[in-house]
Amino acid sequence: MKRQSGKVLLLAVVTLCGAVPAPARAQSIDGSRGCRPAAPLVSGTLSGIVRMPDKGSLTILGTAGAAALATHESDVRVSQAFREDPDLRPVFKPGATIGGMPFEVGAAAAIMSIGHSTNHPCLASLGSELLQAQFVGAAWTIAAKQLVRRDRPDGTGYSFPSGHATTAFASATVLQRRFGWKAGIPAYAVATYVAASRVDMQRHYLSDVIFGAAVGMVAGRTVTVASQKLEIGPIATSSGAGIGFSLLPPK
C-alpha cells in the first residue's frame, strides 16, 4: 500500500508539473542571463492573494482536485499502512522542518536580506518572490482549512490541504520558473519528500498533500507571472480617511 501511495503521489506531482511551463528565459544565480525584478513585497503579496488564477493555474487546481477526489476513498488505508510500519519515520522526520513556514520564510528572508546587503538585485528579487509565494500560499491554505475543517489522521483538526506541501511546492515553483528545470527537478523532489513525510508522520492524508502541492504551485506561478498589479493608496471617505486597493492591468 505504501509503494502504491508513493506512486500515486509521484504521478500526481509529475502531472501537476506538466502544467508549469519553464520560463521563456531561465536565469542564472549570478544574473548573467538577466534578472527579472520582483514586485514590491507587500503589494506583490496582496496582489497575489486577490489575483484571479490564469488558465495554467486553473489546470493545476483542476488536476489536483480530480486526483485528490480519486484518492479520497483510500486515504485512511494509506495512513494505516504507514502507521503500521514506522521504520521510515526517522527518514521522513526532517520533512516537518524543511517544509515548515519558519524554515521556508526564514530562508527566503535570508536570501532577500543577503541580496540587499551585498547589492545583488537578482538575489534580492529571488528572495522577495519566495517570500511572496509563501505568504500567498499560506493565505489560500488557511482559507481552505477553515472552509473544509477536515480532521487529521492523528485526530487533530484542519488537515485539508497540507500547509507543508503548499510551502515546499511554492518555493519549488518559484525556483523552477526562475532557473528552469535544472533547478526545478531537485526542488520538486525535495517538495515531494516533504509531502510524503506528512503522510508518514500521520499529519495529513494523501489527498491533503496532493491538493496542497497544487496550491503551492499556483502560489509560485502567481508571484512569477506578469499579470495584474495592485495599487495601494489613501482615499477620503464620508467617515474619514481610508486605504484604497485597485487592480491594474498588465503593461
C-alpha positions, 0 to 999 in steps of 0.5 A: 500500500505504501509503494502504491501511495508513493506512486500515486503521489509521484504521478500526481506531482509529475502531472501537476508539473506538466502544467508549469511551463519553464520560463521563456528565459531561465536565469542564472544565480549570478544574473548573467542571463538577466534578472527579472525584478520582483514586485514590491513585497507587500503589494506583490503579496496582496496582489497575489492573494486577490489575483484571479488564477490564469488558465495554467493555474486553473489546470493545476487546481483542476488536476489536483482536485480530480486526483485528490477526489480519486484518492479520497476513498483510500486515504485512511488505508494509506495512513494505516499502512504507514502507521503500521510500519514506522521504520521510515519515520526517522527518514521522513522526520526532517520533512516537518522542518524543511517544509515548515513556514519558519524554515521556508520564510526564514530562508527566503528572508535570508536570501532577500536580506543577503541580496540587499546587503551585498547589492545583488538585485537578482538575489534580492528579487529571488528572495522577495518572490519566495517570500511572496509565494509563501505568504500567498500560499499560506493565505489560500491554505488557511482559507481552505482549512477553515472552509473544509475543517477536515480532521487529521489522521492523528485526530487533530483538526484542519488537515485539508490541504497540507500547509507543508506541501503548499510551502515546499511546492511554492518555493519549488515553483518559484525556483523552477520558473526562475532557473528552469528545470535544472533547478526545478527537478531537485526542488520538486523532489525535495517538495515531494519528500516533504509531502510524503513525510506528512503522510508518514508522520500521520499529519495529513492524508494523501489527498491533503498533500496532493491538493496542497502541492497544487496550491503551492504551485499556483502560489509560485506561478502567481508571484512569477507571472506578469499579470495584474498589479495592485495599487495601494493608496489613501482615499477620503471617505464620508467617515474619514480617511481610508486605504484604497486597493485597485487592480491594474492591468498588465503593461 
